[in-house]
Structures are given as C-alpha cells and as structure tokens.
Amino acid sequence: MLTEKMIRDALKTVKDPELNLDLVTLGLVYDIQVHESRAKAIISLTTPMCPVADQIVDQARLAMAKVEGVEKAEVELTFDPPWTPERMSPLIRSSLGL
C-alpha cells in the first residue's frame, strides 16, 4: 500500500545542487497527497529564480515514480508561501550558518 512516508523518503533522494541537501531536509516539501496509486507532491524552491527548477521538479517526479505502487506521479511547484530558512530544522540552519 502506497503511503505518504514512502513518497517523502523518495523525495529525500532529490538534492538541491547548490546546498547539496535534499528537498525534505530543506523544508521544500509543502504537502504530499497519496490516493491509491497516485502521488502528488507540492514543493517549493529556495528561490523563484532557481536556474535548475525544471531539473529539480523532474528529479522529484522521477523519484516518486520509482516508488513501488505509484502509477502516476505529479509534482506541483509553488511559491506560496515563499520558502524561508525557518522551514529547516534549527540544527540544519546552524550548520549552514543561517
């Protein structure tokens, strides 16, 4: 049975190339919806001007599609609310000097 945790774990394999941290750790995953064999993730990026936005969205979709039981994977990109470093854990923020 497909679960939110399975999708979240898949998204942990997708890294922001600049910070070299995964989407989940960075707090870029805003929502995950699972319904039968469909999975949808609503994600953001650290900046709307991200030069590799399409690449990150494609990598997230591919990672989700590889999860056993996923027949349809969808990634929605949002900037509402805008991402801020406060979405990361305090430990990660301090290790990055933020």
N, C-alpha and C positions, 0 to 999 in steps of 0.2 A: 504494500500500500504506500502510495506517494505521500510524503509529509513535508511540511514547511522546513523542518530541520534538514532534510535531505537536500533541499534546494539551497538553503543557507550554507550548508557545507560545500556544495558545488561552487557557490559564489566566492567562497574563501580561496578558491584557486585562481581567481582573477585579480591581478595586481595593477595598481596604478603605477605606470612605468617611471614616473618622476619620484614618487615617495617609496616605491618598492614595498608597499603594504597592500594587503588585499581589501576588497570593497567592504567586507563586513567589519574588519578592524578599523577602517577609516570612518565608519558610520555612514557610508554612502548608500546602504540598502535601507530604503524607507519603508517598504512593505513587500510581503510575499503572499501570494494567493495561490492556493492549490485546490483544484476541483477535478476529481477523478484523475485523468491522465494529462490534464493541462496545468501548466505552471506559469505564473506571471510574477515578475519582479519589477518593482518600481524603484529605480535607482537615481542617484544624482552624481555629479562630478564635483571635484574641488573648485572648479571654475567653469562658467558657461563658455569661456573662450578656449577650453581644452583642445589642443591640436589633435589629440588621438581619441576624441569622443566616439567616433564611429567604431574604431578598433575595440575600445572597451565594451561598448554595447554588444558588438558581435561576439566577443570573447565570453561575455556573460551569457548570452543566448546559447552559444555552443556548449558551455559548461553545464547549463541547465538541461539541454537536450540529451546529454550523455547520461543523465541520471536514469537509473532503471525505472521504467514505468511512465516516463514522460513521452507523450506522443506529440505534444505541442508546447513549445517554449516561447514565451513572449517577454520582452524587456521594454519597459516604458521609461523614458528619461524625463526627469522633472527637475525644476529648479525652484519649486515652491513647496516648502520653504527653502531658501538658499542654504547650502551646506556651510557649516562653520566648524572649526576645530572642536567646539564643545560637544559635537556628536561622537567624538572619540573618547575612549576611557582616559581618565586623568593620567594613568601610568604611561600610556602611549603618547599623550600630549607632552608630558615632561621629557620623555626620551627623545622627542623631536625638537625639544626646546621651545615649545609653544605654550 
